[in-house]
Every structure is written in C-alpha cells, then in structure tokens.
Amino acid sequence: ECIPDIVINGRHFERDEWSNVTPKVLSHIGRKLHSQQGHPLFLIKQRIIEFFYKRFAGSRGNPIFSVHENLDPVVTIKQNFDSLLIPKDHVSRNKSDCYYVNSNYLLRAHTTAHQAELIGMGLNNFLIAGDVYRRDEIDANHYPIFHQLDAVRLLGKHDVFKSLDDGAKMEVFDKMGARTAEKQERHTLEACKVMEDELKSTLVALARHLFGQDTRYRWVDAYFPFTHPSWELEVFHRDNWLELLGCGVMEQKILDDAGAHDRIGWAFGLGLERLAMCLYDIPDIRLFWSQDSGFLSQFADKTPHDAIKYMPVSVYPQCINDISFWLPEDGSFTSNDFFDLVREVGGDIVEQITLVDNFTHPKTQRTSHCYRIVYRHMEKTLTQQEVNTVHKQIEKEAAHKLNISIR
Ligand code: PHE
C-alpha cells in the first residue's frame, strides 16, 4: 500500500499515526495575509511594528527591533513545545488541539515557537509575525488559522539598571534565590521589577497607540510555561473587557538553553485578527480570507494610521440545518474531528456549529449529539437546495469517516 506524503512548500513529510492536517488547512498555507499590502492584518501588524521602531530606537534613531515574518509554519515538537518548557503532558500538545504533520512536525500553534532559535542566533530585540494553526470550534470569532505577533527583548546586566543612580552595584542574578509569586529563583527581585516595569509600560503605551490615549486597561495575573511572572493585559472596548495579549518575564532556562545565560528578558504575544476585528469593525473572521473586492477594496489604499470602519457589503441570509447522530461506542469521537470534517466538506459557507443536544440513552447507554450548522455565504445568497446538497454530503462523510450513525 502506498500512502502519499504530505507536501508543504515543496517539502515532503511522511504520514504517520499523528498526521491530522486536513487538505483544506494545507491549502491556506502560503497566503501570507499579514504581508499583503493593504490587507487589514498587514495594517495592524505594521502599526505595531512602527510603535516598536519608535519606542526602541538606537543612538542614531535606527530601529533596534528586527522583524521576522517569513518563518516556515512547519515547526518541530521541540520548537513549539519543548524549547518553551511546555510539559510533556500539557493539554496544548493534544492531537485534538493541534494540526500535526506527523509525530515530529506540526503547524505552529503560536509564533512563540521561534523564540528560542532567534535568541540562539544572538538577537536581543525582535518581533515575530506569522500564521498559526489550532483546531477549535466554529463561529464568527474562530478559524483554524489565525495570525499572531510576538516580541522578545533581552537585556544584559548593564542595561537593566542603566537608569538608576546606583545601578552599577546591582545584580540581575541570584545563585541561591527562591521562586515566589513575584520572581524566578535565578533573578533578583530588583531585576525582575525593572523588567516588569519596562514590559508593562511598553504594553500600556502600545494599547493606547492602538485603541486611543484614554483607553482604560487592567492587568490580570496569568500562567504560561515560558514566562514567570506572567500577566494578561485587558482593554475596555465598547462595554467589554477585551483580552489583548499575554506576557511575562521569560523563564531563564529558555535563555540558558539558547546560550543567553548572561541576559534577562521579557516577551509577549497577541492575536492580530481579534485586534483588527475590534479596531476596524470586521464582524466575521472568515472575511480576512475573502478575495472579494467588496472586502479588500475597503482597506487597499489605507495606511496603518488611518481610522477605518468596515461597512458590510450586505448581509446575506443564513440557512440552518441540524444533524443528529449516535456516537461510536468505542469512544473514538471528538467534536474537533467533526468540526474539521464539516470545514473540509462545507468550506467557508459554514458560519457556525453549535451542539444543541447531548443525550445518553438510559437503557443502551449510547450517546447522541445534535449539532446545528449555520450556513451563510459571505458574498451571495445561498439557496436551500445548495445547502441541502452540502448538508447531505456532510452526513455521508461523517458516517463513513467518524463511524457515527445518523438518526
Ligand atoms: N504564546 C502565547 C499564546 O499563544 C502568548 C505569549 C507569548 C505569552 C509570549 C507570553 C509570552 O497565547
């Protein structure tokens, strides 16, 4: 039997029991939305880059941050997880959450995957932008591919305390320290507080650069395996607290492993779609992938400084169909498998899927799920007949591939 390799950007990967990337997801690799002039994701990314260029300028006004936005989205398990100290049994490694190419490679689940190698190359100040891949639910705010931007800043002993009068006497590292809620064992409290201060003031300034000078914000304690302490920054936008980014002081072991044992660092990561949806009034995440001029032309001639309000071209009606089935008795069913199958068959006309009924038969102990699938085309009206054809196909393939039985 001959199973074809998975081919991504001309590289061949042998399939194995971990492979779960779908043809639909693979077909999106290489679109580089964040690098397309005049795309909303490009505009937001550019606005953030400009902020960093201005805030951290060298002695001749030159930017000190370098930008990396063409890194291959196929990464190793080591890059995505191990190099970031993500435990072997951490849920984020699950097959039901990631797109694995095979047991050695996956489509990166965050741009943080490139941190360690860039530090290893000797970089101290850099931004990473790119497409990231996660298996998730289906609605107006989730798509299996989205875009992130990460930043890393490393400082040596002399830079950390540069602005303090008695800075020359202060230490960054502590051989016998303890890990507390406020700091890592290897860091002095003073060094950690200076890093926290620079990180937080930079990110508040970034949030105000994006959302306006009067924007309200709050810090929420967070946990990431690769930073400690860690926080999330939330901004108040249109009556809601919006989670803008995750950040923290980088785990010293990551720097040690990458050969930067004499430096201390901070890092953050944010999602570009959510930002663009808020700032430009984009109502549905599928629109970023639209090739329709009704969408693209509203951004095409804009600059990162323009205020933009997206006007929906027109909203086409929804068609709603339910699907009910008995789950296989061997427990092999996961809803993310079903979501991927629906994407595969239905493509972008699937707007949302919700589990509307979950029922276990008292006698047979068999479980049945009913999902409501909302269909809507972004650029035209769908007929009920068109939708029925797709819906039937979904039933057929789900029965065949997921071993369910339609009720
Ligand atoms: N990688 C994290 C995420 O995807 C964000 C993050 C990056 C947090 C860097 C802290 C430091 O949610």
Boltz pocket constraint, residues with backbone or C-beta under 6 A from the ligand:
constraints:
  - pocket:
      binder: B
      contacts: [[A, 109], [A, 110], [A, 111], [A, 112], [A, 150], [A, 151], [A, 224], [A, 227], [A, 246], [A, 247], [A, 248], [A, 267], [A, 268], [A, 269], [A, 270]]
      max_distance: 6.0
